[in-house]
């Protein structure tokens, strides 16, 4: 809709431009006798004004002039496939004179953070690929909506397309008409002052008018109408790419330069392979020791001992053609051809024993005596591996991709609600439900992790994102319930008796009839019924989802993390713990709380790197909570000042071991010493202390008569730091401080709940 509005505005500008060109000379001719001053200066003022006017139009035109199909890929994660086989992946940015792809993954690997394609480089792009397994939840939902609109277009959409096609079909006739009108305008006497205006730097006003007119007309009519394939829009067609490969796909849109295809499937044998084919080669240099490589698709190939280890970190299956050993110096080679029969499942590790075929050679002077010489993979210099994969994708091809034939029309089957409820209630005993694919075969790899059914491993589950999605969903449901309670009694009596949603009431009655008189069935399926048609007797209860605690521990002591794992539930939240020994490779964005263990910051020296310092501050700034256990400041020549992992200076000082502390007013007012355990002085074990010279922190407990701080609090952006002096070096120390550790986690969870609920519709119960 925006694109059509833009073209309408440019067409109006074109007409206005012609009117101005006609009106200005007439105004000049009529006012020449009355205004002699203008007559003397018109030859200079008029060309400058026209050039300024045309430059303004040209600038506005360049801002909006972008390819119609490529505009749909703006700010999307796209893979560029070049004509030489290379691939670039990242977020796409489009301008009129080129394309830029921004890749954070490339920057992290030490390559260029972005790539720019213009001119011949842009012409070398043969396909713009959007893989479905690379989309997030929102992009998949938008893609499903777009996919449904293609098969079931609205009446207004079909009408607009027919009107547009009519204009495109008449483009040549309209262009000839405009050329004739423009030619007559240039011959009029009113246009002579413009044609006779002097040139400024080799540029004339008449030439600028002609160039702007052509550009505006080409942009207004950039679509292409082909009657042969127009009726195939929204249907499944068979296409042949520039590489000669056959695919079936749903035709979404086409222009003069590109063609947009959705749900691309392979149409050539093997027929069991679905999706767009991607084929690439990896070479391990045995001679120079380069035997551990990871390609951009997430596949790691390395040699361990006499085995080839293939580690697939991608969410799709990868096939291996075979092994090819080469020795370029002597032109020797050995091939193990499996003809794509070796498959590497997603998120799996496969081992292949490297055993080249023995070498056969004659024993002189006998010509028929042949002996075998055994060889290992070290005999060769190179090991070449050829891989391929098939992935579901939506692709924008250049017009080198040809539509060869049409296929069947896709029609979705509607859900039979009565049959579904009958099938659910027909079984009398509990059975395991088998999840199968389209061919009826069981789907392997599904796991139940932390109560979620998923096909990925535990490391890739983002509990934090799932929690936020459920919160938004529950808040909308709660808001709907509150509005329904308030508006239920509004309206005249006949509307309350015969409400406008009576069709939904009929559907509910059908479900209730299917349930029968069994109370157990009603309790099980009652959440799936349409509850707003009945009176509400109980309030909604928000489900409390798991929270994740990432613990930096294990480098100094092993006694702290087992004690943390004993705290399985905090404020009705199930706590998931993950130990890490290095923050540089940890997925901190998936965690809610970061527990920095005893001695992980200071232990006979400073232990954090610059990268770890930045990751801690970024984690807290985005809403996380960092709980710092006690640190060992012993054997320091001077007091240690902390400025890297905290935003405000904090000094660590050596202090004798003690169990005495004094809660401050803020500590007494908060619940950190009262919930769930009441902790008094002498019931926790403290060691080296902290000093806040700038008074930026909130002190919750003092030690040594009030000079040093035992527990400090620092809100930072959306998150918070909790810095303590707990000594958790041995199992005895941890047992003494276990109650305080539980209080710290409860305090942090309450902070997370308040932060989470502040921007939603509902108010948490008990708040």
Buried (B, 14 or more C-beta within 10 A) or exposed (E): EEEEEBBEEBBEBBEEBBEEBBEBBBEBEEEEEEEEEBEEEBEEEBBEEBBEBBEEBBEEBEEBBBBBBBEBBEEBBBBBBBBEEEBBBBBBBBEEEEBBBBBEEBEEEEEEEBBEBEEEEEEBBBBBBBBBEBBEEEBEEEBEEEBEEBBEBEEEEEEBBEEBBEBBBEBEEBBEEBEEEBEEBBEEEBBEBBEEBEEEEEEBBBEBBEEBBEBBBEBBBBBBBEEEBBEBBBBBBBBBBBBEBEBBBBBBBBBEBBBBBBBBBBBEEEEEBBBBBBEBEBBBEBBEEEBEBBBBBBBBBBBEEEBBBBBBBBBBBBBBBBBBBBBEEEEBBBEBEEEBEBEBEBBBEBEBEBEBEEEEEEEEEEEEEEEEEEBEBEBBBBBBBBBBBBBBBBBBBBEEBEBEEBBEEEEEEEEEEEEEBEEEBEEEEEEEEEEEEEEEEEEEEEEEBBEEEBBBEEEBBBBBEBBEEBBEEBBEBBEBBBEEEEEBEEEEEEEEEEBEEEEEBEBBEEBEEBBEEEEEBEEEBEEEBEBBBEEEEEEBEBEBBBBBBBBBBBBBBEBBBEBBEEBEEBBEBBBBBBBBEEBEEBEBEBBBBBBBBBBBBBBEEBBBEEEBBEBBBBBBEEBBBBBBBBBBBEEBEEEBEBEBBBBBBBBBBBBEEBBEBEBBEBBEEBEBBEBEBEBEBEBBBBBBBBBBEEEEBBBBBBBBEEEBBBBBBBEBEEBBBBBBBBBBBBEEBBEBBBBBBBBBBBBBBBBBBEBBBEEBBBEEEEE
